[in-house]
Amino acid sequence: MEIGVYIRNARSKKGLSARKLAEKSGVSQAYLSQLETGQNNKPSAEILQKISKGLDISYLELMDEAGYLTNLDEIEEAIKEDRAFDETPVTVYLPRFVTKLDEDGILTRSSAKPEDLKKLLFDIHSLLNMGIDLHYKDRLLTKEEKKKILTMLETILE
């Protein structure tokens, strides 16, 4: 199948007009028309990347369909590019202050440093002790379950 036909079929499946795909991808409607009608059969990798993003389809798949993936280096590069679309930025609000037990067993509250915040976000112990919603396989964990998990981890790891 020619790349233009493939793009037109993918666009139709998504229910997008050529104008809407042009808006979403940043590729002009005129250029998309040239591709879809076969007037242009060799779009650049950059154009294909934009189109894949606009169609919300795999860049790797589009590169393969266009005949670009003929050697291992090209395939590896396409896979790296394809993974970039799997990332979704997420905003996380973290506390300004960190509460810790000092050496004397006294709770202290101090301004949170970036390295402390990173530990809070990626430390299982901290996550289980925070008053936040945690899920396991789409099920919200209760306070009791969080305590049980913490006890289990402490038993295994300490």
Residue frames as qw, qx, qy, qz and C-alpha x, y, z in Angstrom:
[[0.000, 0.890, 0.457, 0.000, 0.00, 0.00, 0.00],
 [0.366, 0.537, -0.046, 0.759, 1.28, 3.47, -0.81],
 [0.283, -0.174, -0.525, 0.784, 1.96, 5.77, 2.13],
 [0.239, -0.072, -0.070, -0.966, -0.67, 8.30, 0.99],
 [0.637, -0.259, -0.573, -0.446, -3.39, 5.65, 0.89],
 [0.561, -0.227, -0.688, 0.400, -2.29, 4.44, 4.31],
 [0.094, -0.078, -0.317, 0.940, -2.48, 7.99, 5.75],
 [0.432, -0.148, -0.279, -0.845, -5.89, 8.61, 4.16],
 [0.666, -0.270, -0.674, -0.172, -7.24, 5.32, 5.56],
 [0.442, -0.211, -0.604, 0.628, -5.85, 6.07, 9.04],
 [0.084, -0.008, 0.104, -0.991, -7.32, 9.57, 8.91],
 [0.552, -0.212, -0.457, -0.664, -10.72, 8.21, 7.84],
 [0.614, -0.261, -0.731, 0.146, -10.69, 5.60, 10.62],
 [0.292, -0.224, -0.476, 0.799, -10.09, 8.38, 13.14],
 [0.071, 0.812, 0.579, -0.002, -12.93, 10.43, 11.64],
 [0.264, -0.629, 0.056, 0.729, -10.62, 13.35, 10.86],
 [0.546, 0.827, 0.137, -0.016, -10.95, 15.69, 7.93],
 [0.719, 0.325, -0.045, 0.613, -7.78, 16.62, 6.06],
 [0.011, -0.777, 0.080, -0.624, -8.11, 20.12, 7.52],
 [0.708, -0.665, 0.101, -0.216, -8.32, 18.77, 11.08],
 [0.924, -0.088, 0.039, 0.370, -5.29, 16.51, 10.54],
 [0.460, 0.592, -0.055, 0.659, -3.39, 19.51, 9.17],
 [0.323, -0.796, 0.119, -0.497, -4.22, 21.45, 12.34],
 [0.862, -0.489, 0.121, -0.061, -3.28, 18.58, 14.66],
 [0.905, 0.019, 0.120, 0.409, -0.06, 17.66, 12.87],
 [0.186, -0.796, 0.199, 0.540, 1.27, 21.00, 11.70],
 [0.364, -0.016, 0.713, 0.599, 1.55, 19.65, 8.13],
 [0.313, 0.281, -0.116, -0.900, -0.25, 21.78, 5.54],
 [0.715, 0.333, 0.492, -0.367, -3.51, 20.52, 4.08],
 [0.593, 0.693, -0.290, -0.291, -2.07, 20.96, 0.58],
 [0.106, 0.526, -0.843, 0.017, 0.91, 18.72, 1.40],
 [0.501, 0.002, 0.800, -0.332, -1.38, 16.10, 2.98],
 [0.725, 0.531, 0.169, -0.404, -3.47, 16.17, -0.19],
 [0.426, 0.665, -0.587, -0.178, -0.35, 15.57, -2.31],
 [0.159, -0.318, 0.918, -0.174, 0.51, 12.58, -0.14],
 [0.579, 0.202, 0.674, -0.412, -2.98, 11.12, -0.16],
 [0.708, 0.615, 0.059, -0.342, -3.40, 11.47, -3.93],
 [0.894, 0.024, 0.299, 0.333, 0.01, 9.97, -4.65],
 [0.392, 0.891, -0.067, 0.218, 1.55, 13.16, -6.08],
 [0.015, 0.712, -0.617, 0.335, 4.21, 12.87, -3.39],
 [0.928, -0.140, -0.329, -0.104, 5.30, 9.40, -2.28],
 [0.715, 0.050, -0.423, 0.554, 8.39, 10.18, -0.18],
 [0.308, -0.897, -0.018, -0.317, 7.57, 12.38, 2.82],
 [0.268, 0.545, -0.633, 0.480, 10.49, 13.04, 5.13],
 [0.496, -0.220, -0.775, 0.325, 10.85, 11.27, 8.46],
 [0.028, -0.105, -0.371, 0.922, 10.09, 14.60, 10.16],
 [0.486, -0.050, -0.263, -0.832, 6.80, 14.95, 8.26],
 [0.644, -0.165, -0.727, -0.172, 5.86, 11.37, 9.09],
 [0.317, -0.151, -0.686, 0.637, 6.57, 12.04, 12.74],
 [0.226, 0.068, 0.160, -0.959, 4.23, 15.04, 12.69],
 [0.611, -0.061, -0.475, -0.630, 1.53, 13.06, 10.89],
 [0.549, -0.146, -0.811, 0.139, 1.84, 10.14, 13.31],
 [0.102, -0.158, -0.557, 0.809, 1.36, 12.53, 16.19],
 [0.386, 0.066, -0.084, -0.916, -1.64, 14.15, 14.51],
 [0.697, -0.054, -0.564, -0.440, -3.22, 10.77, 13.83],
 [0.577, -0.487, 0.524, -0.394, -2.18, 9.42, 17.23],
 [0.986, 0.150, -0.058, -0.037, -0.64, 6.35, 15.60],
 [0.787, -0.406, 0.261, 0.384, 2.75, 4.72, 15.88],
 [0.160, 0.848, -0.379, -0.333, 5.61, 6.61, 14.26],
 [0.353, -0.332, 0.851, 0.202, 7.38, 3.28, 13.82],
 [0.561, 0.420, 0.712, -0.044, 4.40, 1.89, 11.93],
 [0.397, 0.881, 0.102, -0.238, 4.23, 4.93, 9.65],
 [0.058, -0.737, 0.602, 0.301, 7.98, 4.82, 8.97],
 [0.460, -0.068, 0.874, 0.145, 7.71, 1.15, 8.09],
 [0.537, 0.632, 0.545, -0.125, 4.73, 1.76, 5.81],
 [0.279, 0.914, -0.142, -0.259, 6.68, 4.51, 4.02],
 [0.905, 0.346, -0.107, 0.223, 9.54, 2.08, 3.39],
 [0.036, 0.869, -0.392, 0.301, 12.08, 3.83, 5.59],
 [0.634, -0.535, 0.529, -0.178, 12.85, 0.93, 7.88],
 [0.857, 0.414, -0.301, -0.065, 15.29, -1.18, 5.94],
 [0.588, 0.304, -0.614, 0.430, 18.20, -1.55, 8.36],
 [0.591, -0.442, -0.593, 0.322, 18.64, -2.08, 12.07],
 [0.271, -0.120, -0.213, 0.931, 19.91, 1.46, 12.80],
 [0.260, -0.243, -0.295, -0.886, 16.82, 3.02, 11.21],
 [0.608, -0.441, -0.624, -0.215, 14.54, 0.67, 13.13],
 [0.529, -0.338, -0.505, 0.593, 16.25, 1.45, 16.45],
 [0.083, -0.002, -0.035, 0.996, 16.00, 5.20, 15.79],
 [0.418, -0.335, -0.458, -0.709, 12.32, 4.91, 14.89],
 [0.615, -0.442, -0.646, 0.101, 11.64, 2.95, 18.07],
 [0.358, -0.231, -0.355, 0.832, 13.31, 5.69, 20.14],
 [0.145, -0.103, -0.178, -0.968, 11.21, 8.34, 18.39],
 [0.519, -0.376, -0.638, -0.428, 8.04, 6.28, 18.79],
 [0.518, -0.386, -0.641, 0.415, 8.57, 6.01, 22.55],
 [0.118, 0.005, -0.160, 0.980, 8.62, 9.79, 22.82],
 [0.420, -0.290, -0.342, -0.789, 4.89, 9.81, 22.04],
 [0.633, -0.369, -0.681, 0.007, 4.18, 7.43, 24.91],
 [0.353, -0.172, -0.475, 0.788, 5.25, 10.03, 27.44],
 [0.170, -0.786, -0.430, -0.411, 2.60, 12.27, 28.92],
 [0.172, 0.319, -0.425, 0.829, 3.60, 15.20, 31.10],
 [0.509, -0.618, -0.597, -0.051, 1.89, 15.12, 34.49],
 [0.054, -0.635, 0.273, -0.721, 1.66, 17.91, 37.03],
 [0.672, -0.366, -0.607, 0.212, 2.20, 16.77, 40.60],
 [0.205, -0.796, 0.151, -0.550, 1.73, 19.02, 43.60],
 [0.704, -0.088, -0.581, 0.399, 4.04, 18.18, 46.48],
 [0.454, -0.833, -0.282, 0.142, 4.12, 19.61, 49.99],
 [0.220, 0.864, -0.241, 0.384, 6.27, 22.64, 50.76],
 [0.332, -0.652, 0.580, -0.358, 7.34, 21.16, 54.06],
 [0.716, 0.103, -0.691, 0.005, 8.76, 17.79, 55.02],
 [0.641, -0.601, 0.279, -0.387, 8.13, 16.25, 58.42],
 [0.700, 0.291, -0.630, 0.167, 10.86, 13.91, 59.69],
 [0.794, -0.600, -0.070, 0.063, 11.91, 12.19, 62.87],
 [0.195, 0.820, -0.494, 0.213, 15.28, 13.53, 63.99],
 [0.493, 0.276, -0.780, 0.271, 17.96, 11.50, 65.79],
 [0.112, -0.118, 0.680, -0.715, 16.27, 12.17, 69.16],
 [0.002, 0.398, 0.917, 0.035, 12.90, 10.89, 67.94],
 [0.124, 0.599, 0.330, -0.719, 11.38, 14.36, 67.72],
 [0.486, 0.634, 0.543, 0.258, 9.23, 15.29, 64.75],
 [0.183, -0.513, 0.115, 0.831, 10.67, 18.25, 62.88],
 [0.516, 0.738, 0.435, 0.027, 9.17, 20.21, 60.04],
 [0.309, -0.506, 0.306, 0.745, 11.40, 21.88, 57.51],
 [0.482, 0.656, -0.159, -0.559, 11.18, 23.49, 54.11],
 [0.898, 0.168, 0.400, 0.078, 11.24, 20.83, 51.40],
 [0.108, -0.604, 0.566, 0.550, 14.35, 20.70, 49.25],
 [0.671, 0.413, -0.367, -0.495, 14.05, 19.42, 45.67],
 [0.349, 0.281, -0.894, 0.026, 15.98, 16.24, 46.53],
 [0.248, 0.056, 0.793, -0.554, 13.60, 15.61, 49.46],
 [0.636, 0.352, 0.120, -0.676, 10.59, 16.07, 47.20],
 [0.568, 0.389, -0.655, -0.311, 12.01, 13.62, 44.68],
 [0.095, 0.132, -0.946, 0.282, 12.45, 11.08, 47.47],
 [0.448, 0.195, 0.542, -0.684, 8.85, 11.62, 48.58],
 [0.658, 0.413, -0.171, -0.606, 7.54, 11.08, 45.10],
 [0.701, 0.357, -0.597, -0.159, 9.50, 7.90, 44.39],
 [0.033, 0.279, -0.862, 0.421, 9.87, 6.35, 47.84],
 [0.507, -0.319, -0.746, -0.293, 7.36, 3.57, 48.57],
 [0.371, -0.359, -0.655, 0.551, 7.56, 4.17, 52.33],
 [0.025, 0.207, 0.112, -0.972, 6.77, 7.85, 51.89],
 [0.376, -0.107, -0.532, -0.751, 3.95, 7.17, 49.44],
 [0.499, -0.354, -0.790, -0.046, 2.32, 4.66, 51.76],
 [0.325, -0.414, -0.538, 0.658, 2.52, 7.13, 54.66],
 [0.066, 0.004, -0.134, -0.989, 1.16, 10.11, 52.75],
 [0.392, 0.418, 0.628, -0.527, -2.52, 10.88, 52.93],
 [0.343, 0.407, -0.433, -0.728, -2.95, 10.37, 49.18],
 [0.894, 0.210, 0.190, -0.347, -4.99, 7.99, 47.10],
 [0.045, -0.457, 0.847, 0.265, -2.97, 4.97, 46.02],
 [0.858, 0.211, -0.008, -0.468, -4.30, 2.27, 43.77],
 [0.304, -0.291, 0.891, 0.169, -3.49, -1.35, 43.07],
 [0.107, 0.208, 0.885, 0.402, -4.88, -2.71, 39.78],
 [0.201, -0.407, -0.379, -0.806, -7.43, 0.13, 39.58],
 [0.578, -0.620, -0.528, -0.054, -8.60, -0.44, 43.16],
 [0.098, -0.782, 0.251, -0.562, -8.22, 2.27, 45.78],
 [0.570, -0.009, -0.708, 0.417, -6.17, 1.10, 48.76],
 [0.507, -0.800, -0.246, -0.205, -7.56, 1.68, 52.24],
 [0.159, -0.809, 0.465, -0.321, -5.49, 2.99, 55.16],
 [0.820, -0.334, 0.446, -0.132, -5.45, -0.51, 56.62],
 [0.908, 0.359, 0.131, 0.173, -4.19, -2.01, 53.37],
 [0.340, 0.824, -0.300, 0.340, -1.46, 0.61, 53.15],
 [0.458, -0.673, 0.513, -0.273, -0.35, -0.29, 56.69],
 [0.933, -0.047, 0.356, -0.020, -0.33, -4.00, 55.83],
 [0.747, 0.610, -0.049, 0.259, 1.76, -3.35, 52.71],
 [0.029, 0.840, -0.413, 0.350, 4.18, -1.22, 54.72],
 [0.700, -0.473, 0.500, -0.191, 4.50, -3.96, 57.37],
 [0.944, 0.224, 0.226, 0.086, 5.05, -6.57, 54.67],
 [0.551, 0.744, -0.192, 0.326, 7.77, -4.48, 52.99],
 [0.243, -0.776, 0.484, -0.323, 9.47, -3.77, 56.30],
 [0.870, -0.246, 0.417, -0.096, 9.45, -7.50, 57.08],
 [0.881, 0.402, 0.140, 0.208, 10.99, -8.34, 53.71],
 [0.501, 0.728, -0.113, 0.454, 13.46, -5.47, 53.36],
 [0.168, -0.797, 0.373, -0.444, 14.60, -4.64, 56.88]]
